[in-house]
Amino acid sequence: MALAAGVAAAAVLVIVAVLPAPAIAHALAPQWLLHASAFAVFTFTWMLGLPRVSVLWIVLVVIAFGFLHEAIEIIGHHHRFELRDALSDAVGTIIGAIAGSMARRWADPRRR
């Protein structure tokens, strides 16, 4: 179930990157917080969906996906590459990995 959610989250992030930027999203919260939150949830989902894959691999792949996501936004949002957004994605990835690691430990009694 978590793996399917991770795949769905990846699809949503790509779609959001391609579509024109909705002004309502920016009115809800600062852009860096939206990016960090989205990637924290995204990473957490992948951590639970791929329990046998190392944390490092998931973090590296998701951070690379964050940079790719920002590159795709150049097309969809018609703006230049935003390094600040990519770094916010990376911070969210690390937060999600920490939360995912804690959840993995909690779910596996042998790791407690």
N, C-alpha and C positions, 0 to 999 in steps of 0.2 A: 504494500500500500504506500509506504513512504517513497519507494523508488518511483512509482507512478506519479506521485505528487512532485517529486524532483524534476521529472521529465516535463510535467505540465508547467511547473514554474519556469523552466528554461524556455519553453515555448512562449509563455506570457512575456518574459523579459525581452525576447527577440521581437515579438509583435509590438510591444510598447516602444522599443527603440526605432522601429520602422514608421510607426504612425506619427503624425504631427503632435508636438507636445501639447497636452491639454493644460490650459491655464489653471484649472481647478486644482490640479495636483500641487502646483506651486503655492496656492493659497492655503492649503492644508498644513503644510510644514515646510521648513527650510529644505532646499534641494539636497544638501549633504545628508540630512537625516533620512529623507526618503530613500536615497541610494544605500546608505549604510543599513537601514532596516530591511530593505528588500534583499540585500545580499546576505545578511545575517540569517534570515528565514530560509533563503535559498540554500545556503551552506548547511544549516541545521538539518534541513530535509534530506540533503544528499548524505550527510553523516549517518542518519538513521536508515536511509535506503540502501546504503552500501556498507554494512557493518564490518566487512572483512577487508575493506580498502583502508590503507593507512591515512591518518589525518593529514600528513604532509602532502600526499598525492591529491587529496580532495582540495586542500587549500590552494595548491599550485594551479590546478585545473580551473577552479572557480575564479581565482584572481586573473588568470589568462582570459577566461570568459568575460570578466568585467572589462578588461581592456578592449576585447572584441566588441562587446556591447556598446562601449563608447564610440568605437569606430563606426559601427552600424548607425548610431545616432547622427552621424554626420550626414547621412543620406536622409533619414526620416525627419530629423529636426532642423536640418539645414543650418548647421552651425559648425564651427571648427571643433577639433578634438579637445575635450575638457579633461585635463589631467586631474583637476580637483575632484571631479566625479569618479574617475577611475580609482583615485586614492581613497575616496569615501567607500567605494565598493570593496576595496581591499580591507579597510578597517572593519566593515560589516562582515566580511568573510572570516576574519580572525575571531570576531565576537561569536559568530555562528559556530565556528569550529570549537571554541571553548565550551559553549553550551552543548554542542553535539557530543563532545568528549565526555562531559559530565553525564549526559543522558545515556550514553553507551555504558558507562560504568554502573550507573544506577540500574540499568536493565539487565546487566550480566552479574549475577551474584559472585562469580569467580573473580571478578575484578575489584570487588569492594574491599 
